[in-house]
Amino acid sequence: MADKRQADDTDGPKPPQKKFFRSRAHSNVLNNNDLWFPATPQDVPLSSYFPRRSTQNIRFVDVGSGFGSLCLSLARTFPHELVLGIEIRPKLVEYVQKRIVALRHEASTSEPDGSATSMPADLQPTYDNVWSIHHNAMRFMPNFFEKGQLEKLFICFPDPHFKRKNHRKRIISQPLLAEFGYTLASGAILYIITDVSELMEWMVGRLTESPLFDRLPREALRADPAVPLLIHTDEGSKVQRNNGNMFIAAFRKREDPTAPREDPVLLGNDEAAAAASDAGYTPEAGGELRGKSW
């Protein structure tokens, strides 16, 4: 019997259907270590990920990319940058890869309609600049990326790992911030978004106290075209349907982490909720209480 998840036919690859790629919501990050990784960043198979753009370097990375909605939005918004999603659940990676292949095929075979509102050919999304891989972002990041290679790193709706004994599994921790900081260029930005208030406090607290990062003010977030994309991921859309919280913050990599600075102010979740509101989402009355009882 043919695999129902196989979407190709004589007309070329077709978009996959999510119902055939369902997976558990979370995966044990401490057990997922038997994955291939390159010996050095030079061994990353860019020609396989980005066949038409293999001479470029990856600049944007989405950690825990899920069904790939943010990656695709970034690829459309920043067509000149390479975007890589890293996801630990293999079914979701398979879905995203099939979706990208279908989108690339559609872009290569479609013709401009010639209407006055049609996008110029050089701005039409080709999706040659986006890919997703199956990996554990808590391991081997320096094997994939050179020091200072990345310009944007996105961590969207990570697993909250509520139990204290599982806090070591959280994606934001001082040891992991050192690895992320290694791969980020000076002035590069790390974005975080969640609907769990306690987790937001945890992440903001560790990023604020880290000498590697400075928090960006809301004015900078309002001017950043990447920020509105954060609330329209698959998880962000689900939060909006449920009238839940959303908290957004972004931190810039310092040029000289050893340089003295004034003690940074630890801002509360009100600032992060206001940033989400600036991005386009404010919960209705009562929604702001969701997430505080998780």
C-alpha positions as CSV (number, residue, x, y, z in Angstrom):
1,M,0.0,0.0,0.0
2,A,1.3,3.4,-0.9
3,D,2.4,5.7,2.0
4,K,-0.5,8.1,2.6
5,R,2.1,10.7,3.5
6,Q,3.6,10.6,0.0
7,A,2.2,13.7,-1.8
8,D,4.0,13.4,-5.1
9,D,2.2,12.5,-8.4
10,T,2.8,13.0,-12.1
11,D,2.3,16.7,-11.7
12,G,5.1,17.0,-9.2
13,P,5.2,17.2,-5.4
14,K,2.1,18.3,-3.6
15,P,1.8,20.0,-0.3
16,P,1.6,17.4,2.6
17,Q,-1.3,17.1,4.9
18,K,-0.7,17.7,8.6
19,K,-3.1,14.9,9.7
20,F,-0.5,12.4,8.5
21,F,2.3,13.9,10.4
22,R,1.0,14.2,13.9
23,S,3.5,13.8,16.7
24,R,3.8,14.0,20.5
25,A,3.9,17.6,21.7
26,H,7.3,17.2,23.4
27,S,10.4,15.0,23.2
28,N,13.0,14.1,25.8
29,V,15.9,16.4,24.8
30,L,18.3,14.4,27.1
31,N,17.6,11.2,25.2
32,N,17.9,12.5,21.6
33,N,21.6,12.3,21.1
34,D,22.0,9.7,18.4
35,L,21.6,12.2,15.6
36,W,24.0,12.9,12.8
37,F,26.1,16.1,13.2
38,P,28.9,17.6,11.1
39,A,32.4,17.5,12.4
40,T,32.8,21.1,11.5
41,P,30.5,23.9,10.1
42,Q,32.3,23.4,6.7
43,D,30.8,19.9,6.6
44,V,27.2,21.1,6.8
45,P,25.6,19.9,3.5
46,L,24.4,23.3,2.2
47,S,24.1,22.0,-1.3
48,S,21.6,19.5,-0.1
49,Y,19.6,22.0,2.0
50,F,19.8,24.9,-0.4
51,P,20.7,23.6,-3.9
52,R,20.5,27.0,-5.5
53,R,21.9,29.0,-2.7
54,S,24.7,26.8,-1.4
55,T,27.4,29.5,-1.6
56,Q,25.6,31.5,1.1
57,N,25.8,31.0,4.8
58,I,22.8,30.4,7.1
59,R,22.0,33.5,9.0
60,F,18.6,32.9,10.6
61,V,17.8,29.8,12.8
62,D,14.5,28.8,14.3
63,V,15.0,26.5,17.3
64,G,12.1,24.1,17.7
65,S,10.6,25.0,14.3
66,G,7.6,22.7,14.6
67,F,5.5,22.7,11.4
68,G,7.7,25.4,9.9
69,S,5.3,28.4,9.7
70,L,7.9,30.8,11.1
71,C,10.6,29.5,8.8
72,L,8.4,30.0,5.8
73,S,7.4,33.5,6.9
74,L,11.0,34.5,7.4
75,A,11.9,33.1,4.0
76,R,9.2,35.3,2.4
77,T,10.1,38.4,4.5
78,F,13.9,38.1,4.1
79,P,14.3,36.5,0.7
80,H,18.0,37.2,0.6
81,E,18.8,35.3,3.8
82,L,19.1,31.5,4.4
83,V,16.7,30.3,7.1
84,L,17.2,26.9,8.9
85,G,14.7,25.3,11.2
86,I,15.9,22.8,13.8
87,E,13.3,20.4,15.1
88,I,13.7,17.3,17.4
89,R,10.5,15.5,16.2
90,P,11.2,13.7,13.0
91,K,7.6,13.6,11.7
92,L,7.4,17.3,11.8
93,V,10.7,17.7,10.0
94,E,9.5,15.3,7.3
95,Y,6.3,17.4,6.9
96,V,8.2,20.7,6.6
97,Q,10.7,19.3,4.1
98,K,7.9,18.0,1.9
99,R,6.1,21.3,2.2
100,I,9.2,23.2,1.1
101,V,9.8,20.9,-1.8
102,A,6.2,21.4,-2.9
103,L,6.5,25.2,-2.6
104,R,9.8,25.2,-4.5
105,H,8.2,23.2,-7.3
106,E,5.1,25.5,-7.4
107,A,7.3,28.6,-7.5
108,S,9.4,27.1,-10.3
109,T,6.5,26.1,-12.5
110,S,4.1,29.0,-11.9
111,E,4.0,32.0,-14.2
112,P,3.3,35.7,-13.2
113,D,-0.3,36.6,-13.9
114,G,0.7,40.0,-15.3
115,S,-1.8,41.9,-13.2
116,A,-1.0,45.4,-11.8
117,T,-1.0,44.0,-8.2
118,S,1.3,41.1,-9.1
119,M,4.6,41.0,-7.2
120,P,7.7,41.6,-9.3
121,A,9.4,38.4,-10.4
122,D,12.5,39.1,-8.4
123,L,10.4,39.4,-5.2
124,Q,8.3,36.3,-5.8
125,P,9.1,33.8,-3.0
126,T,11.0,30.8,-4.3
127,Y,11.6,29.1,-1.0
128,D,15.1,28.2,-2.1
129,N,16.3,29.9,1.0
130,V,14.6,27.8,3.7
131,W,15.1,24.2,5.0
132,S,14.4,22.2,8.2
133,I,16.6,19.5,9.8
134,H,16.0,16.8,12.4
135,H,18.3,17.6,15.3
136,N,18.6,18.5,19.0
137,A,19.5,22.2,19.3
138,M,20.8,21.6,22.8
139,R,23.7,19.7,21.3
140,F,26.4,20.5,18.7
141,M,25.3,24.0,17.7
142,P,29.0,24.9,17.2
143,N,29.3,22.0,14.9
144,F,26.7,23.5,12.6
145,F,27.6,27.2,12.8
146,E,30.8,29.2,12.8
147,K,31.6,31.6,15.6
148,G,29.5,34.8,15.0
149,Q,27.7,33.3,11.9
150,L,24.1,33.9,12.9
151,E,22.2,37.2,12.8
152,K,18.9,36.0,14.2
153,L,18.0,33.1,16.5
154,F,14.3,32.4,17.3
155,I,13.1,30.4,20.3
156,C,9.3,30.2,20.0
157,F,7.0,28.6,22.6
158,P,9.6,26.2,24.0
159,D,8.6,23.3,26.3
160,P,8.1,24.9,29.8
161,H,9.3,21.8,31.7
162,F,7.3,22.8,34.8
163,K,8.8,20.4,37.3
164,R,11.8,21.7,39.1
165,K,13.7,18.5,38.3
166,N,13.2,19.1,34.6
167,H,14.4,22.7,34.6
168,R,17.7,21.5,33.3
169,K,15.9,20.6,30.1
170,R,14.8,24.2,29.4
171,I,16.3,25.6,26.2
172,I,17.3,28.8,28.0
173,S,20.1,28.2,30.5
174,Q,23.5,29.8,31.2
175,P,25.4,26.9,29.5
176,L,23.2,27.0,26.4
177,L,23.3,30.8,26.3
178,A,27.1,30.5,26.0
179,E,26.7,28.2,23.0
180,F,24.1,30.4,21.4
181,G,26.3,33.4,22.0
182,Y,29.2,31.7,20.3
183,T,27.2,31.2,17.1
184,L,25.7,34.8,17.1
185,A,27.4,37.7,15.6
186,S,28.0,40.9,17.5
187,G,24.7,42.8,17.3
188,A,22.7,39.7,16.4
189,I,19.3,39.2,18.0
190,L,17.9,36.3,20.0
191,Y,14.0,36.4,20.1
192,I,11.9,34.6,22.7
193,I,8.1,34.2,22.8
194,T,5.9,32.1,25.1
195,D,2.4,32.0,26.5
196,V,3.6,30.7,30.0
197,S,4.3,33.6,32.4
198,E,6.6,31.6,34.7
199,L,8.7,30.4,31.8
200,M,9.0,34.0,30.5
201,E,10.3,35.2,33.8
202,W,12.8,32.4,33.8
203,M,14.1,33.1,30.3
204,V,14.2,36.8,30.7
205,G,15.9,36.5,34.1
206,R,18.7,34.4,32.6
207,L,19.2,36.5,29.5
208,T,19.2,39.7,31.5
209,E,21.9,38.5,33.9
210,S,24.0,37.1,31.1
211,P,27.0,39.3,30.2
212,L,26.5,38.3,26.5
213,F,23.2,40.1,25.9
214,D,21.4,43.4,26.3
215,R,17.6,43.6,26.1
216,L,16.1,45.5,23.3
217,P,13.6,48.3,24.1
218,R,10.1,48.1,22.7
219,E,10.9,50.9,20.2
220,A,13.5,48.5,18.6
221,L,11.0,45.6,18.5
222,R,8.3,47.8,16.8
223,A,10.8,48.6,14.0
224,D,11.8,45.0,13.5
225,P,9.9,43.2,10.7
226,A,10.6,39.8,12.2
227,V,8.7,40.5,15.5
228,P,5.1,40.5,14.0
229,L,5.8,37.1,12.5
230,L,6.3,35.6,16.0
231,I,2.6,35.8,16.9
232,H,1.5,34.0,13.7
233,T,3.3,30.7,14.1
234,D,1.2,27.6,14.5
235,E,1.5,27.8,18.3
236,G,0.9,31.5,18.3
237,S,-2.3,31.1,16.3
238,K,-3.5,28.5,18.7
239,V,-2.9,30.8,21.7
240,Q,-4.9,33.5,19.9
241,R,-7.8,31.2,19.3
242,N,-7.8,30.3,23.0
243,N,-7.4,34.0,24.1
244,G,-4.2,33.2,26.0
245,N,-1.2,35.2,27.0
246,M,1.7,36.0,24.7
247,F,5.0,37.5,25.9
248,I,7.8,38.7,23.6
249,A,11.3,39.8,24.3
250,A,14.5,40.2,22.2
251,F,18.1,40.5,23.3
252,R,21.0,41.8,21.3
253,K,24.5,40.1,21.4
254,R,26.9,42.5,23.0
255,E,30.0,43.5,21.0
256,D,32.3,43.1,24.0
257,P,30.7,40.9,26.8
258,T,33.7,41.7,29.1
259,A,33.1,45.5,28.9
260,P,31.7,46.9,32.1
261,R,28.0,48.0,32.1
262,E,25.5,49.2,34.6
263,D,23.4,46.4,36.3
264,P,20.6,45.7,33.8
265,V,17.1,46.3,34.9
266,L,15.0,43.1,35.2
267,L,11.7,44.0,33.5
268,G,8.5,42.1,34.3
269,N,6.1,40.3,32.1
270,D,4.1,43.5,31.6
271,E,6.8,44.7,29.3
272,A,6.8,41.4,27.3
273,A,3.0,41.4,27.1
274,A,3.1,45.0,25.8
275,A,5.6,43.9,23.2
276,A,3.2,41.2,22.0
277,S,0.5,43.9,21.9
278,D,2.8,46.1,19.7
279,A,3.2,43.1,17.4
280,G,-0.5,42.8,16.9
281,Y,-2.0,40.6,19.7
282,T,-3.7,41.6,22.9
283,P,-5.9,39.1,24.8
284,E,-9.5,40.0,25.5
285,A,-10.5,40.8,29.1
286,G,-9.7,37.7,31.2
287,G,-7.2,36.3,28.8
288,E,-4.3,37.9,30.6
289,L,-4.9,35.5,33.5
290,R,-4.3,32.4,31.4
291,G,-0.9,30.9,31.8
292,K,-0.4,32.2,35.3
293,S,-2.0,29.1,36.7
294,W,0.1,26.6,34.6
